[in-house]
Amino acid sequence: MLPVFIRTGFRRGRGETSGKTTDRTERKRNKKAEKTMRLVKRENCGRTRAAWGFTLVEVAMSMAMFGMVMEGALLGYVKFTRQAEWNAHALSAQSLASQGAEQARSAKWNPSQWPQGVGPGLSDELGTTNYAQTCTLDVFLDGHPMIVTNFVAVTQVSNNPPLRQIRSDCVWSFMGRGPFTNSVILMRAADQ
């Protein structure tokens, strides 16, 4: 037997009389029920028992909406997790850039010492130079250490007063994107 759509609410039987207020109330209830969902009454092969449920279109639409909500939640979680990992790597790279600049700043530079010379143990241990360091980040990617390069450049800014610029650039990449660069620039006077 084909499904028969009925409205929910109270139905008047034969011979019943009711006032206008009851008809209005019934109509309001019926309209409210029709707006919320459509119920279907099916007769099971001549049986008197009726099965109430949703139509196939309503079930399909609700499953599609549930699927879209779940997909959005999962994609949002993956995106926020990837952004958090990127932020952790960027902070670690900034720490390595600061470390390279501080190492160069801690080298001895005393222009008043005699004899003047550039090299370890002399009046200027570092001089104006460029060098690169290969380091690993403190944060691991998939359990493996991530190799980064730290470029340090020391340039003379002024001779009187003696002033040098120390620039440290940490170059790194993340999940096939990049390269990204974190930089630290310091100014250093002699005997500091």
N, C-alpha and C positions, 0 to 999 in steps of 0.2 A: 504494500500500500504506500502511496506517496506521502511525504511529510505534510502535515497540516500545521500552518502557523497560527498560533492562537495568542491572544494578548493576555498578559498576566493581570491579575486583579479580580475583583468580585464581578460575577456575572448574574444578571437577573434571570430567574426562571420564568416559566409561563404563568401568567395570572398574577405575578407580583407587581405591586405598585410601589413606587417610591417617589419621594419629592424631588424638587429641582436640586436641592442641596446635595442629595446623595448622588445624583447623576453627575454633578460637577466634581464631586470628590472622586468618583470612580474614573472619570475622564482624566483628572490630574494624575491619579495613580497609574493609569494605563499609559499615559504619555511619558511619565517618568520611567516606567519599566521598559518601554520601547526604546527610549534613548540609551539606556544603560546596556542592554543586551537583547538579543533576539533568541527566544527559546523555541525549540522544535519538539513537537509531540509526534512520536512514531508508534504505529501499531505493529506489534510483532506477530505477523502471520495469523491474524484472527484472535490472538490472545487479548485478554482484557487489560493486561499490564501495559502501561505506557512508559517509554524511556524518554527522559528529559536530558538535553545536552546542548552543545554548541554546534553550529554549522561547520562544515569543513573549511570554508573560507575564513571564518573567525579563528579557527585553530591554526591554519596556515599563517595568517597575518600575525598572530601572537607569537608563533615560533620564529618568524622572520624578525620581529622586533626584538625578541629575546636574543637571537643570534647577533644582531647588530649591536646591542648593548654589551654583550660579552666580548665581542671583537673590539669595541672601543675601549673597554676596560683593560683588556690584555695589551693592546697596542699602546695605550697610555702608560701602563706599567713598564713595558719594555723601553719606551722613549725616556721616561724619567730615570730608569736605572742606567741607561746609556749616558744620559746627561750627568748623573752623579759620578759615574766612572770617569768621564771626561774632566769634570771639576777636580777630582782627586789627582788625576795625572797632571793637570795644569798647576795645581798647588805644589806638587812634588817637583815639577820642572822649575817653578819659581824659586823653590828652596835651593835647588842645585845651582841656579844662576847666582843667587845671593852667596852661596858657598864659594863659587869661583871668584867672585869679586872680592870677597873678604880674604881669600888666600892671597890674591895679588896685592891687596892693601896691607897685609901683614908682613910683606917683604921689606927688608931694611933699605932705607933710602936716606942717606946722610951726606948732603953735599959739602958740609964743613969738614968732613974727615979727610985726612991725607994719608996716603996717596989715593987719588980718585981712580975708581975702576968699576967695571960692571961684571958681576958674576957672584957666585956663592961666596960668602965671607968677606966681600969687599964693601966699599961705601954704598954702592947701588947694586943690590942683589938681583933686581928684575930688569931695570932699564926700560926703554921704550921698545915694546915688542908685541908680537901677536903669537898666540899659541892656542892649541885645541886640546881638550881633555875628553876622553870617552868614559862615560859613567853609566850606571844603571839607576833607574828611578826606584824610589822607595815603595811604590805601589806596583804590584805585579798584574799582568794581563793574562788571564787564563792559566795562572800558575807559573808563567815564564817571566824572567826578568826582561825589562824593556830597556834597550840600549839607546842612549841619547848622546848628543855631542854638545860640549860646552866650549864656545869660542870666547877667549879672553883677549882684549886689545888694550894696551897701555899706550897712551899718546901724551906728548908734552903740550900743555896748553899755554904755559907762560914760563919765561926764564927768570923774570924778576917781578914778583916773588916766584920762586919755583913751585909750579902747580902742574899736576898730571890728572888726566881723566882715565878712569878704569871702567871699561865696558865689558860686561859678561852677557853673552847670548846663549841660552839653552835651546837647542833645536830638537824637536821631537815630533812624532806622528802618532795617530790614534786610530786603530781599526781601518787602516787604508786611507785615512783622510790626513791632510796636512801637507807640508810640514807647518808646525806651529812654532812660534818663537817667543820665549819669555826673556826679557832683558832687564838688567840692573846696571845703572850708570852711577859711578861715584867720582867725586873730586878729592884729590889727596895733595896735601902740602908736604914739604920735606919734614923729616923728624916727627912724624905723627903715626 
